[in-house]
Amino acid sequence: MNTTRPSISTFIQARSVGDGTARPAPGLVRAGTARRPGFTLVELLVVIGIIGMITAIAVPTIFGAIASARNAKTKAELDMLHMALMNYKNEYGSFPPANMQGLWASNQVNKSHAAYKHLVRIFPRLSEATAGNTSPYYALSQLSPAQALVFWLYGFYDNPEYPLTNGGTPGNRTKFFDFDESRLYAASVYQFNGTPQAFAARGSAAASGFSPYPVYFTGHPSCGLPYVYFESRCYDDGPGSDIAYAAMNAAGDTSIATTYMNSLPPANGTWAQQHMAADTFQLIAAGKDGLYGGSSINKAAYPAATSYSLTWNNSTTTYPSVKDPVNGRGHADNLTNFADRILADAIDSAKSQ
């Protein structure tokens, strides 16, 4: 008697319906043919909607964090530049001049200019050539407030007679600040007439006719503008003494940096005291928008949240707040040495305290 039992597959094949097609027995499924459940269209749409909501929440947060990190880095560098200028004063007794306008006249140095008197005071044996276009003072007279920052903090040669040129021989300067060389850009000759300063990579063909003195760009990749330095002598002789700095940013827009007015000055204060950092200097870095201010001279007030009116010599001038979205255009996201964050946020922080 054959007691061999039929295999399961034989058993499955034996169970069939009238059309002759073999069907699995109830409760048995052919290996590899199990039906897998899938997402319905509604479920897919719900998942896509949830992902979209998370993205909408996360992306601004991520970009905001990136912007905050960049601002923090720029602010930290501003603080280091500030400290370098303070160290300069400790070394030489005064802050270096930022306004070089008028240093050169009639093909010779103007010896009554603050920059020349500053150099003579700190280098009594100064013997640099004072006449002719090969004189270092000729090039210095065309420095913008952005170039002046780099020039002075780059320090001098250890040569009491020729601290600017080292007598034409190679040498090393004693620096007050360790500049990131990759962010030092060549700058066109500055004319103090409103013509914006242009920039190019040092050593490039475009920079061949530029000034030998560079500017120092902020680390923000889209800004395309350098740090600017205005020391208090730029605003100590009345409204007519204030100077401005015009530059062309990476997008080709003209932007003008000016000194910031103080909306909380002391009563009966001097003209200098109508400004922020009245006794020291203002350092300015353009923000993400790549603008110092507008395309024309447009001084703004800080820390006023609205416009500020100042009467001086019987003439009243109204200055917009740095937060004014129209008249204060460009100022709101700037960073300075006298505020601990971008200017608009610094005002909001002060108001909340």
TORNUBA-985982 format. One record per residue (C-alpha): residue number from 1; residue in three letters; x, y, z. Coordinates in Angstrom, 2 decimals. Layout:
{nr NUM	rest ALA	xx X	yy Y	zz Z}
...
END
This chain:
{nr 1	rest MET	xx 0.00	yy 0.00	zz 0.00}
{nr 2	rest ASN	xx 1.42	yy 3.34	zz -1.08}
{nr 3	rest THR	xx 1.36	yy 5.65	zz 1.93}
{nr 4	rest THR	xx 3.14	yy 8.59	zz 0.30}
{nr 5	rest ARG	xx 1.23	yy 11.76	zz 1.09}
{nr 6	rest PRO	xx 0.65	yy 14.29	zz -1.71}
{nr 7	rest SER	xx 2.68	yy 17.49	zz -1.49}
{nr 8	rest ILE	xx 1.01	yy 20.75	zz -0.62}
{nr 9	rest SER	xx 1.58	yy 22.03	zz -4.15}
{nr 10	rest THR	xx -0.19	yy 18.97	zz -5.57}
{nr 11	rest PHE	xx -3.00	yy 19.55	zz -3.14}
{nr 12	rest ILE	xx -3.28	yy 23.17	zz -4.20}
{nr 13	rest GLN	xx -3.31	yy 22.28	zz -7.87}
{nr 14	rest ALA	xx -6.02	yy 19.64	zz -7.27}
{nr 15	rest ARG	xx -8.44	yy 22.26	zz -6.01}
{nr 16	rest SER	xx -9.81	yy 24.07	zz -9.01}
{nr 17	rest VAL	xx -12.95	yy 25.68	zz -10.28}
{nr 18	rest GLY	xx -14.94	yy 25.09	zz -13.35}
{nr 19	rest ASP	xx -12.80	yy 27.21	zz -15.67}
{nr 20	rest GLY	xx -9.89	yy 24.83	zz -15.15}
{nr 21	rest THR	xx -7.74	yy 27.41	zz -13.40}
{nr 22	rest ALA	xx -5.98	yy 26.17	zz -10.32}
{nr 23	rest ARG	xx -6.77	yy 28.28	zz -7.25}
{nr 24	rest PRO	xx -5.03	yy 28.19	zz -3.91}
{nr 25	rest ALA	xx -6.86	yy 26.48	zz -1.16}
{nr 26	rest PRO	xx -8.47	yy 28.72	zz 1.42}
{nr 27	rest GLY	xx -5.90	yy 29.98	zz 3.91}
{nr 28	rest LEU	xx -2.95	yy 29.09	zz 1.67}
{nr 29	rest VAL	xx -1.07	yy 31.62	zz -0.47}
{nr 30	rest ARG	xx 1.47	yy 30.84	zz -3.14}
{nr 31	rest ALA	xx 4.93	yy 31.94	zz -2.07}
{nr 32	rest GLY	xx 5.92	yy 35.39	zz -3.48}
{nr 33	rest THR	xx 2.40	yy 36.39	zz -4.48}
{nr 34	rest ALA	xx 1.24	yy 38.13	zz -1.27}
{nr 35	rest ARG	xx -0.56	yy 41.39	zz -1.96}
{nr 36	rest ARG	xx 1.14	yy 44.39	zz -0.32}
{nr 37	rest PRO	xx -0.97	yy 47.28	zz 0.93}
{nr 38	rest GLY	xx -0.17	yy 50.70	zz -0.73}
{nr 39	rest PHE	xx -0.87	yy 54.39	zz -0.05}
{nr 40	rest THR	xx -4.09	yy 55.80	zz -1.35}
{nr 41	rest LEU	xx -4.08	yy 59.12	zz -3.18}
{nr 42	rest VAL	xx -5.59	yy 60.84	zz -0.15}
{nr 43	rest GLU	xx -2.86	yy 59.48	zz 2.10}
{nr 44	rest LEU	xx -0.15	yy 60.66	zz -0.30}
{nr 45	rest LEU	xx -1.65	yy 64.13	zz -0.42}
{nr 46	rest VAL	xx -1.77	yy 64.26	zz 3.38}
{nr 47	rest VAL	xx 1.91	yy 63.25	zz 3.63}
{nr 48	rest ILE	xx 2.91	yy 65.82	zz 1.00}
{nr 49	rest GLY	xx 0.96	yy 68.48	zz 2.88}
{nr 50	rest ILE	xx 2.67	yy 67.64	zz 6.16}
{nr 51	rest ILE	xx 6.10	yy 67.78	zz 4.49}
{nr 52	rest GLY	xx 5.20	yy 71.15	zz 2.98}
{nr 53	rest MET	xx 4.15	yy 72.52	zz 6.36}
{nr 54	rest ILE	xx 7.38	yy 71.33	zz 7.99}
{nr 55	rest THR	xx 9.42	yy 72.86	zz 5.17}
{nr 56	rest ALA	xx 7.57	yy 76.17	zz 5.45}
{nr 57	rest ILE	xx 8.39	yy 76.28	zz 9.14}
{nr 58	rest ALA	xx 11.96	yy 75.01	zz 8.91}
{nr 59	rest VAL	xx 13.35	yy 76.93	zz 5.92}
{nr 60	rest PRO	xx 12.92	yy 80.46	zz 7.37}
{nr 61	rest THR	xx 14.32	yy 79.20	zz 10.65}
{nr 62	rest ILE	xx 17.36	yy 77.70	zz 8.94}
{nr 63	rest PHE	xx 18.02	yy 80.80	zz 6.84}
{nr 64	rest GLY	xx 17.44	yy 82.99	zz 9.88}
{nr 65	rest ALA	xx 20.00	yy 80.98	zz 11.81}
{nr 66	rest ILE	xx 22.50	yy 81.29	zz 8.96}
{nr 67	rest ALA	xx 21.95	yy 85.07	zz 8.79}
{nr 68	rest SER	xx 22.32	yy 85.36	zz 12.56}
{nr 69	rest ALA	xx 25.57	yy 83.40	zz 12.45}
{nr 70	rest ARG	xx 26.93	yy 85.65	zz 9.70}
{nr 71	rest ASN	xx 25.91	yy 88.76	zz 11.60}
{nr 72	rest ALA	xx 27.52	yy 87.41	zz 14.75}
{nr 73	rest LYS	xx 30.75	yy 86.73	zz 12.87}
{nr 74	rest THR	xx 30.79	yy 90.22	zz 11.35}
{nr 75	rest LYS	xx 29.98	yy 91.80	zz 14.70}
{nr 76	rest ALA	xx 32.82	yy 89.86	zz 16.33}
{nr 77	rest GLU	xx 35.21	yy 91.14	zz 13.67}
{nr 78	rest LEU	xx 33.92	yy 94.69	zz 14.14}
{nr 79	rest ASP	xx 34.69	yy 94.36	zz 17.83}
{nr 80	rest MET	xx 38.23	yy 93.19	zz 17.00}
{nr 81	rest LEU	xx 38.71	yy 96.13	zz 14.62}
{nr 82	rest HIS	xx 37.42	yy 98.42	zz 17.36}
{nr 83	rest MET	xx 39.94	yy 96.96	zz 19.81}
{nr 84	rest ALA	xx 42.74	yy 97.33	zz 17.24}
{nr 85	rest LEU	xx 41.94	yy 101.03	zz 16.89}
{nr 86	rest MET	xx 41.92	yy 101.40	zz 20.66}
{nr 87	rest ASN	xx 45.33	yy 99.71	zz 20.78}
{nr 88	rest TYR	xx 46.52	yy 102.11	zz 18.07}
{nr 89	rest LYS	xx 45.48	yy 105.03	zz 20.27}
{nr 90	rest ASN	xx 47.22	yy 103.50	zz 23.27}
{nr 91	rest GLU	xx 50.39	yy 103.20	zz 21.19}
{nr 92	rest TYR	xx 50.36	yy 106.60	zz 19.49}
{nr 93	rest GLY	xx 48.17	yy 108.80	zz 21.66}
{nr 94	rest SER	xx 45.26	yy 109.40	zz 19.26}
{nr 95	rest PHE	xx 43.05	yy 107.65	zz 16.77}
{nr 96	rest PRO	xx 44.28	yy 107.65	zz 13.18}
{nr 97	rest PRO	xx 42.62	yy 110.12	zz 10.77}
{nr 98	rest ALA	xx 39.92	yy 108.81	zz 8.43}
{nr 99	rest ASN	xx 39.42	yy 111.91	zz 6.27}
{nr 100	rest MET	xx 42.30	yy 112.34	zz 3.81}
{nr 101	rest GLN	xx 40.61	yy 115.01	zz 1.75}
{nr 102	rest GLY	xx 42.90	yy 118.02	zz 1.39}
{nr 103	rest LEU	xx 46.13	yy 116.23	zz 2.32}
{nr 104	rest TRP	xx 47.59	yy 117.05	zz -1.11}
{nr 105	rest ALA	xx 47.59	yy 120.47	zz -2.77}
{nr 106	rest SER	xx 49.72	yy 122.18	zz -5.43}
{nr 107	rest ASN	xx 51.74	yy 119.00	zz -5.99}
{nr 108	rest GLN	xx 52.87	yy 118.77	zz -2.39}
{nr 109	rest VAL	xx 51.65	yy 117.62	zz 0.99}
{nr 110	rest ASN	xx 49.48	yy 119.97	zz 3.01}
{nr 111	rest LYS	xx 51.45	yy 120.15	zz 6.26}
{nr 112	rest SER	xx 48.51	yy 121.57	zz 8.19}
{nr 113	rest HIS	xx 46.40	yy 118.48	zz 7.50}
{nr 114	rest ALA	xx 45.54	yy 116.25	zz 10.46}
{nr 115	rest ALA	xx 47.07	yy 113.16	zz 8.83}
{nr 116	rest TYR	xx 50.44	yy 114.81	zz 8.22}
{nr 117	rest LYS	xx 50.55	yy 116.32	zz 11.71}
{nr 118	rest HIS	xx 49.67	yy 112.93	zz 13.16}
{nr 119	rest LEU	xx 52.56	yy 111.25	zz 11.34}
{nr 120	rest VAL	xx 55.05	yy 113.95	zz 12.28}
{nr 121	rest ARG	xx 54.04	yy 113.68	zz 15.91}
{nr 122	rest ILE	xx 54.50	yy 109.92	zz 16.14}
{nr 123	rest PHE	xx 57.59	yy 109.93	zz 13.89}
{nr 124	rest PRO	xx 59.62	yy 113.09	zz 14.72}
{nr 125	rest ARG	xx 62.38	yy 112.04	zz 12.30}
{nr 126	rest LEU	xx 59.95	yy 111.58	zz 9.41}
{nr 127	rest SER	xx 61.78	yy 112.10	zz 6.09}
{nr 128	rest GLU	xx 59.33	yy 110.81	zz 3.45}
{nr 129	rest ALA	xx 59.22	yy 112.86	zz 0.24}
{nr 130	rest THR	xx 56.68	yy 115.65	zz 0.53}
{nr 131	rest ALA	xx 56.42	yy 116.76	zz -3.11}
{nr 132	rest GLY	xx 55.86	yy 115.15	zz -6.49}
{nr 133	rest ASN	xx 53.58	yy 112.30	zz -7.50}
{nr 134	rest THR	xx 56.04	yy 109.73	zz -6.15}
{nr 135	rest SER	xx 55.49	yy 111.06	zz -2.64}
{nr 136	rest PRO	xx 53.54	yy 108.59	zz -0.47}
{nr 137	rest TYR	xx 51.34	yy 111.47	zz 0.63}
{nr 138	rest TYR	xx 49.99	yy 111.79	zz -2.90}
{nr 139	rest ALA	xx 48.52	yy 108.28	zz -2.72}
{nr 140	rest LEU	xx 47.42	yy 108.79	zz 0.87}
{nr 141	rest SER	xx 45.45	yy 111.89	zz -0.10}
{nr 142	rest GLN	xx 43.18	yy 109.68	zz -2.22}
{nr 143	rest LEU	xx 42.37	yy 107.16	zz 0.49}
{nr 144	rest SER	xx 38.69	yy 106.64	zz 1.23}
{nr 145	rest PRO	xx 37.50	yy 106.11	zz 4.83}
{nr 146	rest ALA	xx 37.42	yy 102.37	zz 4.01}
{nr 147	rest GLN	xx 41.03	yy 102.36	zz 2.80}
{nr 148	rest ALA	xx 42.19	yy 104.50	zz 5.72}
{nr 149	rest LEU	xx 41.03	yy 101.79	zz 8.15}
{nr 150	rest VAL	xx 43.31	yy 99.22	zz 6.49}
{nr 151	rest PHE	xx 46.23	yy 101.62	zz 5.97}
{nr 152	rest TRP	xx 46.56	yy 102.64	zz 9.61}
{nr 153	rest LEU	xx 45.94	yy 99.21	zz 11.10}
{nr 154	rest TYR	xx 48.43	yy 97.62	zz 8.71}
{nr 155	rest GLY	xx 51.03	yy 99.45	zz 10.76}
{nr 156	rest PHE	xx 54.40	yy 100.95	zz 9.83}
{nr 157	rest TYR	xx 57.88	yy 99.85	zz 8.92}
{nr 158	rest ASP	xx 60.41	yy 99.79	zz 11.72}
{nr 159	rest ASN	xx 62.15	yy 102.76	zz 10.17}
{nr 160	rest PRO	xx 61.76	yy 106.08	zz 12.04}
{nr 161	rest GLU	xx 62.65	yy 108.12	zz 8.97}
{nr 162	rest TYR	xx 60.69	yy 106.17	zz 6.35}
{nr 163	rest PRO	xx 57.85	yy 104.41	zz 8.20}
{nr 164	rest LEU	xx 55.59	yy 104.54	zz 5.14}
{nr 165	rest THR	xx 57.93	yy 103.29	zz 2.41}
{nr 166	rest ASN	xx 60.94	yy 101.88	zz 4.27}
{nr 167	rest GLY	xx 63.06	yy 103.89	zz 1.86}
{nr 168	rest GLY	xx 61.98	yy 101.70	zz -1.04}
{nr 169	rest THR	xx 63.41	yy 98.48	zz 0.36}
{nr 170	rest PRO	xx 61.46	yy 95.34	zz 1.35}
{nr 171	rest GLY	xx 60.46	yy 94.97	zz 4.95}
{nr 172	rest ASN	xx 57.74	yy 93.96	zz 7.35}
{nr 173	rest ARG	xx 55.16	yy 96.12	zz 9.03}
{nr 174	rest THR	xx 54.05	yy 95.81	zz 12.63}
{nr 175	rest LYS	xx 50.31	yy 95.21	zz 12.26}
{nr 176	rest PHE	xx 47.59	yy 96.18	zz 14.71}
{nr 177	rest PHE	xx 45.11	yy 93.77	zz 13.10}
{nr 178	rest ASP	xx 45.54	yy 90.40	zz 11.44}
{nr 179	rest PHE	xx 43.62	yy 90.94	zz 8.19}
{nr 180	rest ASP	xx 42.26	yy 87.99	zz 6.23}
{nr 181	rest GLU	xx 44.27	yy 88.56	zz 3.05}
{nr 182	rest SER	xx 41.58	yy 86.90	zz 0.90}
{nr 183	rest ARG	xx 39.18	yy 89.71	zz 1.85}
{nr 184	rest LEU	xx 41.52	yy 92.58	zz 1.04}
{nr 185	rest TYR	xx 40.34	yy 93.98	zz -2.30}
{nr 186	rest ALA	xx 41.88	yy 96.54	zz -4.61}
{nr 187	rest ALA	xx 39.97	yy 99.82	zz -4.71}
{nr 188	rest SER	xx 39.77	yy 102.59	zz -7.26}
{nr 189	rest VAL	xx 41.26	yy 105.99	zz -6.46}
{nr 190	rest TYR	xx 38.83	yy 107.92	zz -4.26}
{nr 191	rest GLN	xx 37.90	yy 111.46	zz -5.29}
{nr 192	rest PHE	xx 35.63	yy 112.68	zz -2.42}
{nr 193	rest ASN	xx 33.21	yy 114.00	zz -5.02}
{nr 194	rest GLY	xx 30.48	yy 111.38	zz -4.76}
{nr 195	rest THR	xx 31.97	yy 109.05	zz -7.37}
{nr 196	rest PRO	xx 31.48	yy 105.54	zz -5.98}
{nr 197	rest GLN	xx 34.58	yy 103.51	zz -5.27}
{nr 198	rest ALA	xx 34.86	yy 100.31	zz -7.32}
{nr 199	rest PHE	xx 36.65	yy 97.10	zz -6.37}
{nr 200	rest ALA	xx 38.53	yy 94.23	zz -7.95}
{nr 201	rest ALA	xx 40.61	yy 91.29	zz -6.86}
{nr 202	rest ARG	xx 44.18	yy 92.33	zz -6.17}
{nr 203	rest GLY	xx 46.53	yy 91.41	zz -8.98}
{nr 204	rest SER	xx 43.74	yy 91.24	zz -11.57}
{nr 205	rest ALA	xx 43.75	yy 93.19	zz -14.81}
{nr 206	rest ALA	xx 40.85	yy 95.32	zz -13.56}
{nr 207	rest ALA	xx 42.91	yy 96.36	zz -10.53}
{nr 208	rest SER	xx 45.98	yy 97.42	zz -12.50}
{nr 209	rest GLY	xx 45.06	yy 101.13	zz -12.43}
{nr 210	rest PHE	xx 43.67	yy 101.14	zz -8.91}
{nr 211	rest SER	xx 45.10	yy 102.55	zz -5.69}
{nr 212	rest PRO	xx 47.95	yy 100.63	zz -4.03}
{nr 213	rest TYR	xx 45.93	yy 100.64	zz -0.79}
{nr 214	rest PRO	xx 43.15	yy 98.04	zz -0.41}
{nr 215	rest VAL	xx 39.86	yy 97.91	zz 1.47}
{nr 216	rest TYR	xx 38.69	yy 95.12	zz 3.78}
{nr 217	rest PHE	xx 35.49	yy 93.33	zz 2.80}
{nr 218	rest THR	xx 33.12	yy 91.85	zz 5.36}
{nr 219	rest GLY	xx 32.73	yy 88.09	zz 5.28}
{nr 220	rest HIS	xx 29.15	yy 88.24	zz 3.94}
{nr 221	rest PRO	xx 29.18	yy 86.64	zz 0.46}
{nr 222	rest SER	xx 26.45	yy 88.83	zz -1.07}
{nr 223	rest CYS	xx 27.46	yy 92.14	zz 0.47}
{nr 224	rest GLY	xx 30.37	yy 93.22	zz -1.71}
{nr 225	rest LEU	xx 31.15	yy 96.26	zz 0.45}
{nr 226	rest PRO	xx 34.02	yy 96.98	zz 2.86}
{nr 227	rest TYR	xx 34.14	yy 98.10	zz 6.45}
{nr 228	rest VAL	xx 34.10	yy 101.89	zz 6.79}
{nr 229	rest TYR	xx 35.85	yy 103.98	zz 9.44}
{nr 230	rest PHE	xx 34.83	yy 107.50	zz 10.51}
{nr 231	rest GLU	xx 36.79	yy 108.90	zz 13.46}
{nr 232	rest SER	xx 35.46	yy 111.82	zz 15.47}
{nr 233	rest ARG	xx 37.38	yy 114.45	zz 13.50}
{nr 234	rest CYS	xx 35.05	yy 113.58	zz 10.62}
{nr 235	rest TYR	xx 32.20	yy 115.27	zz 12.51}
{nr 236	rest ASP	xx 33.66	yy 117.77	zz 14.96}
{nr 237	rest ASP	xx 33.36	yy 121.08	zz 13.07}
{nr 238	rest GLY	xx 29.67	yy 121.46	zz 12.29}
{nr 239	rest PRO	xx 27.40	yy 119.99	zz 9.60}
{nr 240	rest GLY	xx 29.71	yy 120.96	zz 6.74}
{nr 241	rest SER	xx 32.55	yy 118.84	zz 8.13}
{nr 242	rest ASP	xx 30.78	yy 115.48	zz 7.95}
{nr 243	rest ILE	xx 32.11	yy 113.33	zz 5.17}
{nr 244	rest ALA	xx 30.48	yy 110.44	zz 3.32}
{nr 245	rest TYR	xx 31.75	yy 107.34	zz 1.58}
{nr 246	rest ALA	xx 30.27	yy 106.19	zz -1.74}
{nr 247	rest ALA	xx 30.86	yy 102.67	zz -3.05}
{nr 248	rest MET	xx 29.43	yy 100.32	zz -5.64}
{nr 249	rest ASN	xx 28.32	yy 96.96	zz -4.27}
{nr 250	rest ALA	xx 28.45	yy 93.51	zz -5.87}
{nr 251	rest ALA	xx 25.11	yy 94.09	zz -7.63}
{nr 252	rest GLY	xx 26.29	yy 97.37	zz -9.19}
{nr 253	rest ASP	xx 24.23	yy 99.57	zz -6.86}
{nr 254	rest THR	xx 25.71	yy 102.78	zz -5.48}
{nr 255	rest SER	xx 25.55	yy 102.94	zz -1.72}
{nr 256	rest ILE	xx 26.65	yy 105.77	zz 0.56}
{nr 257	rest ALA	xx 27.88	yy 105.41	zz 4.13}
{nr 258	rest THR	xx 27.50	yy 108.39	zz 6.45}
{nr 259	rest THR	xx 27.98	yy 108.94	zz 10.15}
{nr 260	rest TYR	xx 25.00	yy 108.15	zz 12.39}
{nr 261	rest MET	xx 23.28	yy 110.87	zz 14.37}
{nr 262	rest ASN	xx 22.56	yy 110.41	zz 18.07}
{nr 263	rest SER	xx 18.88	yy 110.95	zz 18.88}
{nr 264	rest LEU	xx 19.76	yy 111.11	zz 22.61}
{nr 265	rest PRO	xx 22.54	yy 113.73	zz 22.69}
{nr 266	rest PRO	xx 23.47	yy 115.65	zz 25.83}
{nr 267	rest ALA	xx 21.75	yy 118.98	zz 26.32}
{nr 268	rest ASN	xx 23.61	yy 121.85	zz 24.64}
{nr 269	rest GLY	xx 26.15	yy 119.39	zz 23.28}
{nr 270	rest THR	xx 28.69	yy 120.13	zz 20.56}
{nr 271	rest TRP	xx 28.14	yy 119.12	zz 16.95}
{nr 272	rest ALA	xx 30.28	yy 116.03	zz 17.51}
{nr 273	rest GLN	xx 28.05	yy 115.05	zz 20.43}
{nr 274	rest GLN	xx 25.09	yy 114.97	zz 18.08}
{nr 275	rest HIS	xx 26.68	yy 111.81	zz 16.65}
{nr 276	rest MET	xx 27.04	yy 108.30	zz 17.94}
{nr 277	rest ALA	xx 30.50	yy 107.53	zz 19.36}
{nr 278	rest ALA	xx 31.10	yy 111.26	zz 19.65}
{nr 279	rest ASP	xx 34.56	yy 110.99	zz 21.22}
{nr 280	rest THR	xx 35.90	yy 107.96	zz 19.38}
{nr 281	rest PHE	xx 34.85	yy 106.64	zz 15.98}
{nr 282	rest GLN	xx 32.17	yy 104.84	zz 14.04}
{nr 283	rest LEU	xx 32.82	yy 101.54	zz 12.27}
{nr 284	rest ILE	xx 30.13	yy 100.51	zz 9.79}
{nr 285	rest ALA	xx 29.51	yy 97.20	zz 8.01}
{nr 286	rest ALA	xx 26.75	yy 96.87	zz 5.43}
{nr 287	rest GLY	xx 24.24	yy 94.10	zz 6.02}
{nr 288	rest LYS	xx 22.77	yy 91.40	zz 3.83}
{nr 289	rest ASP	xx 21.09	yy 93.91	zz 1.50}
{nr 290	rest GLY	xx 24.51	yy 95.14	zz 0.34}
{nr 291	rest LEU	xx 23.74	yy 98.76	zz 1.18}
{nr 292	rest TYR	xx 25.12	yy 101.24	zz 3.69}
{nr 293	rest GLY	xx 22.20	yy 103.55	zz 3.04}
{nr 294	rest GLY	xx 20.54	yy 104.87	zz -0.09}
{nr 295	rest SER	xx 22.10	yy 106.00	zz -3.37}
{nr 296	rest SER	xx 22.28	yy 109.59	zz -2.06}
{nr 297	rest ILE	xx 23.60	yy 111.06	zz 1.17}
{nr 298	rest ASN	xx 20.96	yy 110.13	zz 3.71}
{nr 299	rest LYS	xx 22.08	yy 110.40	zz 7.32}
{nr 300	rest ALA	xx 19.99	yy 108.39	zz 9.77}
{nr 301	rest ALA	xx 19.41	yy 108.61	zz 13.52}
{nr 302	rest TYR	xx 19.92	yy 106.02	zz 16.24}
{nr 303	rest PRO	xx 18.45	yy 104.84	zz 18.61}
{nr 304	rest ALA	xx 15.22	yy 106.66	zz 17.70}
{nr 305	rest ALA	xx 12.49	yy 104.32	zz 16.46}
{nr 306	rest THR	xx 10.92	yy 107.21	zz 14.55}
{nr 307	rest SER	xx 12.38	yy 110.31	zz 12.90}
{nr 308	rest TYR	xx 14.53	yy 112.70	zz 14.91}
{nr 309	rest SER	xx 14.62	yy 116.49	zz 14.46}
{nr 310	rest LEU	xx 17.70	yy 118.49	zz 15.38}
{nr 311	rest THR	xx 17.91	yy 122.27	zz 15.49}
{nr 312	rest TRP	xx 21.41	yy 123.59	zz 14.95}
{nr 313	rest ASN	xx 22.30	yy 127.25	zz 14.32}
{nr 314	rest ASN	xx 18.62	yy 128.08	zz 13.94}
{nr 315	rest SER	xx 18.20	yy 125.46	zz 11.23}
{nr 316	rest THR	xx 16.15	yy 122.30	zz 11.85}
{nr 317	rest THR	xx 16.97	yy 119.05	zz 10.11}
{nr 318	rest THR	xx 14.90	yy 115.89	zz 10.41}
{nr 319	rest TYR	xx 16.79	yy 112.61	zz 10.26}
{nr 320	rest PRO	xx 14.95	yy 109.33	zz 9.62}
{nr 321	rest SER	xx 15.29	yy 106.46	zz 12.03}
{nr 322	rest VAL	xx 17.47	yy 103.62	zz 10.83}
{nr 323	rest LYS	xx 14.23	yy 101.59	zz 11.01}
{nr 324	rest ASP	xx 12.39	yy 103.81	zz 8.53}
{nr 325	rest PRO	xx 11.73	yy 101.42	zz 5.59}
{nr 326	rest VAL	xx 11.73	yy 104.26	zz 3.03}
{nr 327	rest ASN	xx 13.85	yy 107.17	zz 4.22}
{nr 328	rest GLY	xx 16.10	yy 104.92	zz 6.27}
{nr 329	rest ARG	xx 16.56	yy 102.48	zz 3.41}
{nr 330	rest GLY	xx 19.66	yy 100.34	zz 3.75}
{nr 331	rest HIS	xx 20.47	yy 101.23	zz 7.35}
{nr 332	rest ALA	xx 18.32	yy 98.74	zz 9.28}
{nr 333	rest ASP	xx 20.53	yy 95.67	zz 8.86}
{nr 334	rest ASN	xx 23.87	yy 97.48	zz 9.15}
{nr 335	rest LEU	xx 26.27	yy 96.51	zz 11.91}
{nr 336	rest THR	xx 28.33	yy 99.05	zz 13.84}
{nr 337	rest ASN	xx 30.72	yy 99.25	zz 16.76}
{nr 338	rest PHE	xx 28.20	yy 101.18	zz 18.88}
{nr 339	rest ALA	xx 25.34	yy 98.61	zz 18.72}
{nr 340	rest ASP	xx 25.50	yy 94.99	zz 19.79}
{nr 341	rest ARG	xx 23.47	yy 93.65	zz 16.83}
{nr 342	rest ILE	xx 22.00	yy 94.94	zz 13.58}
{nr 343	rest LEU	xx 20.71	yy 98.46	zz 14.14}
{nr 344	rest ALA	xx 16.98	yy 97.75	zz 13.82}
{nr 345	rest ASP	xx 17.17	yy 94.82	zz 16.24}
{nr 346	rest ALA	xx 19.26	yy 96.86	zz 18.67}
{nr 347	rest ILE	xx 16.49	yy 99.49	zz 18.80}
{nr 348	rest ASP	xx 13.84	yy 96.81	zz 19.40}
{nr 349	rest SER	xx 15.96	yy 95.24	zz 22.13}
{nr 350	rest ALA	xx 16.40	yy 98.61	zz 23.88}
{nr 351	rest LYS	xx 12.65	yy 99.31	zz 23.71}
{nr 352	rest SER	xx 11.79	yy 95.95	zz 25.26}
{nr 353	rest GLN	xx 13.96	yy 96.54	zz 28.33}
END
